[in-house]
Amino acid sequence: MSYNLLKGKRGIIFGALDHNSIAWKTAERVHDEGGTFVLSNAPVAMRMGEIDKLAKKTGSTVIAADATSVEDLDHLISESMKILGGKLDFVLHSIGMSINVRKGRHYTDQKYDWTQKGTDVSAMSFHKVMQTLYKADAMNEWGSIVALTYMAAQRVFPDYNDMADNKAFLESIARSFGYFFGKDKKVRVNTISQSPTPTTAGSGVKGFDGFINYAERMSPLGNATALDCANYTVTLFSDLTKRVTLQNLYNDGGFSNMGVSDSVMDSITK
Ligand SMILES: NC(=O)c1ccc[n+]([C@@H]2O[C@H](COP(=O)([O-])OP(=O)(O)OC[C@H]3O[C@@H](n4cnc5c(N)ncnc54)[C@H](O)[C@@H]3O)[C@@H](O)[C@H]2O)c1
């Protein structure tokens, strides 16, 4: 199904690592809806070579950028405007990484240089992306910027570790920068809080299988898939959501408003 919702719109999509990535599905859906874009990822992620397949399929150019480097972002944004032939209408920040999570370091025993690296990659990079776009005046009026988050920013999920704090920071940046982007440039900024999703970043969280099964059983509509997230993002990039901004929007099958479900009750009642 496609509705040409993004016909004539141009943008940048960060974070497509492989075909499971939420950014990968989003790139495919944005392409279906008529949008054109540059794909970007960290130089190390490029070595896998997967992103070239997506670029070919969607007629996109790939530009490597470490999202923690303002120099890389400057280059990416100016080159993207040249390649796409004008200012941008949409940007997806689909970037996250915690070394403490990856190395199984407990929340109460963090290695702080790892924590700092994770915060820079997962949260501060969103500020860097937006500040670079803002200073370059790279966004068209009524453009839309989206970042992906998880509800461990609001509630405790012990194994989500320092990523919970990174997501809280990310969501705050969306609101704070969203104010200035709205007032000064008529650009909206939102975060989508997505269900657990089997991707490289998602599966890295300890006990991910339990995590995803629990969420599935708690959510009246079941977990939102990567494709569901891609579809929601398309609506936020489209002109149908022009005055939705500063929001953290749950794409989670209803999980965030549940207390307990029959299915979970049945499994714990003797
Ligand atoms: N998978 C889930 O369960 C889930 C749930 C909610 C939110 N999210 C969020 O969705 C986003 C996308 O993750 P995903 O699940 O598709 O996993 P993924 O592993 O496919 O994507 C993460 C991406 O971040 C990129 N990245 C890491 N360091 C970078 C850097 N320095 N510069 C640029 N890019 C860098 C990786 O190369 C990768 O492409 C993340 O923000 C993640 O936290 C995921």
The ligand as an SDF file (V2000), in Angstrom:
LIG
                    3D

 44 48  0  0  0  0  0  0  0  0999 V2000
   14.9610   -2.6630   18.8000 N   0  0  0  0  0  0  0  0  0  0  0  0
   14.2400   -2.2640   19.8350 C   0  0  0  0  0  0  0  0  0  0  0  0
   13.7440   -3.0530   20.6500 O   0  0  0  0  0  0  0  0  0  0  0  0
   13.9970   -0.7780   20.0090 C   0  0  0  0  0  0  0  0  0  0  0  0
   12.9120   -0.3500   20.7870 C   0  0  0  0  0  0  0  0  0  0  0  0
   12.7190    1.0350   20.9760 C   0  0  0  0  0  0  0  0  0  0  0  0
   13.5960    1.9340   20.3850 C   0  0  0  0  0  0  0  0  0  0  0  0
   14.6400    1.4800   19.6310 N   0  0  0  0  0  0  0  0  0  0  0  0
   15.5700    2.4630   19.0420 C   0  0  0  0  0  0  0  0  0  0  0  0
   15.4960    2.4060   17.6350 O   0  0  0  0  0  0  0  0  0  0  0  0
   16.7110    2.9380   17.1020 C   0  0  0  0  0  0  0  0  0  0  0  0
   17.2360    2.0160   16.0030 C   0  0  0  0  0  0  0  0  0  0  0  0
   17.6620    0.8040   16.5380 O   0  0  0  0  0  0  0  0  0  0  0  0
   17.3480   -0.6070   15.8710 P   0  0  0  0  0  0  0  0  0  0  0  0
   16.5620   -1.3610   16.8940 O   0  0  0  0  0  0  0  0  0  0  0  0
   16.8100   -0.4500   14.5060 O   0  0  0  0  0  0  0  0  0  0  0  0
   18.7990   -1.3050   15.8760 O   0  0  0  0  0  0  0  0  0  0  0  0
   20.0140   -1.2500   14.8250 P   0  0  0  0  0  0  0  0  0  0  0  0
   21.1410   -1.8780   15.5580 O   0  0  0  0  0  0  0  0  0  0  0  0
   19.6100   -1.8420   13.5430 O   0  0  0  0  0  0  0  0  0  0  0  0
   20.2860    0.3130   14.6300 O   0  0  0  0  0  0  0  0  0  0  0  0
   21.1190    1.0880   15.4710 C   0  0  0  0  0  0  0  0  0  0  0  0
   21.9650    1.9450   14.5450 C   0  0  0  0  0  0  0  0  0  0  0  0
   22.7700    2.9030   15.2530 O   0  0  0  0  0  0  0  0  0  0  0  0
   23.9370    3.0710   14.4370 C   0  0  0  0  0  0  0  0  0  0  0  0
   25.0120    3.7560   15.1430 N   0  0  0  0  0  0  0  0  0  0  0  0
   25.6910    3.3380   16.2530 C   0  0  0  0  0  0  0  0  0  0  0  0
   26.6620    4.2150   16.5630 N   0  0  0  0  0  0  0  0  0  0  0  0
   26.5970    5.2280   15.6370 C   0  0  0  0  0  0  0  0  0  0  0  0
   27.3430    6.4300   15.4270 C   0  0  0  0  0  0  0  0  0  0  0  0
   28.3540    6.7800   16.2290 N   0  0  0  0  0  0  0  0  0  0  0  0
   26.9830    7.2100   14.3820 N   0  0  0  0  0  0  0  0  0  0  0  0
   25.9780    6.8720   13.5560 C   0  0  0  0  0  0  0  0  0  0  0  0
   25.2370    5.7490   13.7100 N   0  0  0  0  0  0  0  0  0  0  0  0
   25.5420    4.9360   14.7350 C   0  0  0  0  0  0  0  0  0  0  0  0
   24.3080    1.6170   14.1120 C   0  0  0  0  0  0  0  0  0  0  0  0
   25.2890    1.4980   13.1110 O   0  0  0  0  0  0  0  0  0  0  0  0
   22.9520    1.0840   13.7080 C   0  0  0  0  0  0  0  0  0  0  0  0
   22.6970    1.2750   12.3440 O   0  0  0  0  0  0  0  0  0  0  0  0
   17.6610    3.1160   18.2950 C   0  0  0  0  0  0  0  0  0  0  0  0
   17.5920    4.4580   18.7540 O   0  0  0  0  0  0  0  0  0  0  0  0
   17.0480    2.1900   19.3210 C   0  0  0  0  0  0  0  0  0  0  0  0
   17.4030    2.5270   20.6620 O   0  0  0  0  0  0  0  0  0  0  0  0
   14.8440    0.1400   19.4100 C   0  0  0  0  0  0  0  0  0  0  0  0
  1  2  1  0
  2  3  2  0
  2  4  1  0
  4  5  1  0
  4 44  2  0
  5  6  2  0
  6  7  1  0
  7  8  2  0
  8  9  1  0
  8 44  1  0
  9 10  1  0
  9 42  1  0
 10 11  1  0
 11 12  1  0
 11 40  1  0
 12 13  1  0
 13 14  1  0
 14 15  2  0
 14 16  1  0
 14 17  1  0
 17 18  1  0
 18 19  2  0
 18 20  1  0
 18 21  1  0
 21 22  1  0
 22 23  1  0
 23 24  1  0
 23 38  1  0
 24 25  1  0
 25 26  1  0
 25 36  1  0
 26 27  1  0
 26 35  1  0
 27 28  2  0
 28 29  1  0
 29 30  1  0
 29 35  2  0
 30 31  1  0
 30 32  2  0
 32 33  1  0
 33 34  2  0
 34 35  1  0
 36 37  1  0
 36 38  1  0
 38 39  1  0
 40 41  1  0
 40 42  1  0
 42 43  1  0
M  CHG  2   8   1  16  -1
M  END
$$$$
